[in-house]
Amino acid sequence: MILFLRQLWGELVKMSARKRTYVGFGAFLGLEAGLVWILNTPPARRHFQRLIESGGFDFTDYWSMLSLSFLIISWTVFLLGGIYLALVMGDIVAKETEEGSFRLLMSRPVSRLRILALKFCAGTIYTFALIFFIGLTSLAAGALNRGWGGGMFIWAPEQGVFEMYPFADGLLRYLGGLPLLALSTLTTASVAFMFSCFKIKPATAAIMAVTVSIVDMILLALPFATGYKEFSLLNHMAVYAKFFANPIPWAQLVKDYTFLLGVDATCFIIGWLAFQSRDFKS
């Protein structure tokens, strides 16, 4: 176990040495600033004022740091966060293959399954780190704009969630939802990891993973593709928003996250089988 952790640390060090690892962190800082500005324009404020007051609540109290933070992450993470995860996870295996470093690894008494498990674990840690960074910096951006405190307004129409929470309950829900959000986006990372194990360029692996996400979004949005909804990755990933419902539909959350974890495991197995069949020595 100690040896595995040392090797995992080595994978994290290698990941941290690549510039594209930090692209998502920097991009979201700029994006958050832009969205806070957009959400405070008169048309946006009027729209959300109508929604909040339609529930009989005070707009000045519920148009708060928590409300802004939730809107920012719910609008951006699944698409833009998925793009940056695909860039890193599409690179994690394919880049070393392209550079030829796997020839050295194959000369040592270590199985290919162990190598991939280490890389997948490192990618999982990166996924959680990126999502927590996005969540906490969005919270900071909301606090800088609206100040500390205020109620939390939750609006996720596609998941049928419309709730209001006092500050303490809202903050607990927001922080408690971040691990679930990271678990949702791990599926995008797993798809990119699978493609990275194939005999393709790192950029191609990332593009294919992004393509899967975009096609999934398009099919889910088509009004006549209702039968596809149960198979849509995004539909299951977006169950994260139901964590903010009152009461929390735990059975639905368990069902959807079991599906997503099954997809993650399937992607890993397919990637491993593809990687296992490749020749790095000739």
WOWO-V643926 format. One record per backbone hydrogen bond with DSSP energy under -0.5 kcal/mol. NH is the residue of the N-H (numbers start at 1). CO is the residue of the C=O. Records with the same first field share a line. If there is no record, write none. Layout:
BEGIN
NH=CO, CO
END
This chain:
BEGIN
5=1
6=2
7=3
8=4
9=5
10=6
11=7
12=8
13=9
14=10
15=11
16=12
17=13, 14
18=15
21=18
22=19
23=20
24=20
26=22
27=23
28=24
29=25
30=26
31=27
32=28
33=29
34=30
35=31
36=32
37=33
38=34
39=35
40=36, 37
41=38
45=41
46=42
47=43
48=44
49=45
50=46
51=47
52=48
53=49
54=50
55=51, 52
56=53
57=52
59=57
61=58
62=58
63=59
64=62
65=147, 149
68=64
69=65
70=66
71=67
72=68
73=69
74=70
75=71
76=72
77=73
80=76
81=76
82=77
83=79
84=80
85=81
86=82
87=83
88=84
89=85
90=86
91=88
92=88
95=91
97=93
98=94
99=95
100=96, 97
101=96
102=96
103=100
105=101
106=102
107=103, 104
108=105
110=108
115=111
116=112
117=113
118=114
119=115
120=116
121=117
122=118
123=119
124=120
125=121
126=122
127=123
128=124
129=125
130=126
131=127
132=128
133=129
134=130
135=131
136=132
137=133
138=134
139=135
140=136
141=137
142=138
143=139
144=140
145=141
146=142
147=143
151=61
152=165
153=151
154=152, 163
155=153
156=161
159=156
160=157
161=156
162=160
163=154
165=152
170=166
171=167
172=168
173=169
174=170
175=171
176=172
177=173
178=174, 175
179=175
180=176
181=177
182=178
183=179
184=180
185=181
186=182
187=184
189=185
190=186
191=187
192=188
193=189
194=190
195=191
196=192
197=193, 194
198=195
200=198
205=201
206=202
207=203
208=204
209=205
210=206
211=207
212=208
213=209
214=210
215=211
216=212
217=213
218=214
219=215
220=216
221=217
222=218
225=222
228=225
229=226
231=228
232=228, 229
236=232
237=233
238=234
239=236
240=237
241=238
242=239
243=240
244=241
245=242
249=242
250=248
253=249
254=250
255=251
256=252
257=253
258=254
259=255
260=256
261=257
262=258
263=259
264=260
265=261
266=262
267=263
268=264
269=265
270=266
271=267
272=268
273=269
274=270
275=271
276=272
277=273
278=275
280=278
END
